[in-house]
């Protein structure tokens, strides 16, 4: 079974690009902190990529503000914070 990477990013195109780049891994993508917490409660991951700036037009807080929520659910999984800015 392939190792899993969770990508938390509101840009579906970015997630698709990473799926193509990390073809040796099972990539699961989600676009919100709430979805990420659900994914983390359902399974374990080798790595989490977290967008620093989730969609500023949504009610979602940005990735940095929600880092602690993700970290608490990640149980020691490395988290890499990414941004396009």
FIFI-718704 format. One record per atom (N, C-alpha, C): z negated, x, y negated. Coordinates in steps of 0.02 Angstrom, whole numbers, plus 50000, padded with zeros to 5 digits. Layout:
<pts>
ZXY/...
</pts>
This chain:
<pts>
500005004250059/500005000050000/500005004449937/500385002449887/500435006249825/499795005449784/499625010749747/499075010249699/499295005749642/498795002349611/498954997449558/498765000049489/499184998349440/499054999649370/499074993049334/498574991849291/498564985849250/498774987649179/499264984049153/499494985149084/499324978949043/498944980048989/498754974548944/499134975748879/499674971948871/500114972948813/500494966448801/500574964548738/500924958348722/501684959248718/501924965248731/502644966648731/502904966848803/503204961348825/503444960848894/503964966248909/504364968148859/504864973348868/504554980048884/503994981548852/503624987748865/503364987748937/503094982148958/502844981649027/503414982749076/503994979749063/504574980649107/504794987949109/504784991449052/504974998449051/504495002649094/503855001149089/503365004849129/503445003349203/503614997249220/503734995549290/504294999849318/504815000849278/505385005049300/505175012449305/504755014649259/504545021649258/504045023349313/503585018649326/503065019749376/503235016149441/503825017349466/504065013649525/503655015149588/503265020449588/502845022049646/502185018249645/502085014249594/501465010349586/501625002949582/501134999049599/501174991849589/500914990449519/501354988149475/501174986749406/501034979349397/500444977849369/500284970949351/500184970849276/500544966449243/500514965949171/500204959449148/499874959749091/499604953749060/499614954748985/499614949148949/499704949448877/499084947848836/498514946948869/497904945348832/497294948448866/496754948948827/496124951548854/495864946748908/495924940248896/495684935348945/496034936249012/496694937149010/497074938249072/496854944749105/496734949949065/496524956349093/495854955749129/495394952249099/494734951349131/494814947649197/495254942649199/495384939049261/495684943649314/496174947649295/496474952449342/495944957249369/495514959749325/494994964449345/494474961349391/494344954949382/493864951549426/494164950249495/494834950249499/495174948849562/495354955049602/495324961049571/495534966949608/495344973449573/495544978949604/495394985549576/496054989049559/496014993649512/496594997149486/496455004649482/496975008649486/496915015849478/496905017749404/497215013549362/497275015049291/497385008549253/497125008349192/497245002749146/497555005449083/498115002649062/498415004248997/498284998448951/497944999648895/497724994348849/498044995348781/498414990448758/498734990648692/498204990648637/498244995448592/497774995848537/497824989648492/498434987248483/498544981648437/498914976048474/498524971648504/498834965748533/499094961448477/499494956448493/499834952248443/499374950248386/499504952648325/499064950948269/499114943648247/499614940048271/499704933148252/499364928248300/499064930948352/498714926648399/497974926348380/497594922248416/496874921848405/496524927648440/496904931548478/496644937148517/496394942748471/495814945448486/495594951348449/496014957348471/496024962548431/496434968248451/496114972048509/496524976148541/496314979648601/495714984148591/495674987448534/495114991948521/494464987948515/494484982348481/493884978148474/493644975448541/494104974548587/493934971748652/493864977048707/493884983348688/493844988748737/493234988248781/492654986748751/492034986448789/492054980848842/492374975248826/492424969848875/492834972048935/493384975648922/493804978148976/493424983549015/493104988148980/492744993649012/492194990949058/491854985649037/491314982849078/491584980049143/492184977349142/492494974549202/492854979749244/493004985649215/493424990549248/493044994749300/492394994749298/491984998349347/492205005549356/492285009149300/492435016249304/493175018049307/493605013049310/494325014349310/494525017449243/494915022849243/495125025849179/495535020849138/495395020749073/495755016449026/496095020948975/496755019948968/497145023548918/497335018548864/497155019948802/497335015548747/497995017948718/498485013348714/499155015148691/499345010848630/499825013448591/500085009548535/500785012048518/501175007748488/501845009648466/501845012148394/501285011248360/501245013248289/501165020748283/
</pts>
